[in-house]
Amino acid sequence: MAAPNPIQVQKYLSGIDYPASKDDVVSTAEQEGAPDDVLEALRAIPDGQYDAPTAVSSAVSDAG
């Protein structure tokens, strides 16, 4: 499965405070109503702290 577009992913993370854990990223996307492909991509990123939206986008691209 191809990774979702980074802009699409960030659309569902607009309210998040960085640094954020993987769990924070996934739960924020769920609360924002992200579609299944975005949630699957975020669940596939490595556990850890993400210090900026670009870090999340990079992890999604790497995991995809």
Secondary structure, DSSP 8 states (H G I E B T S, - for coil): -----HHHHHHTTTT--SSEEHHHHHHHHHHTT--HHHHHHHHTS-SSEE-SHHHHHHHHHHH-
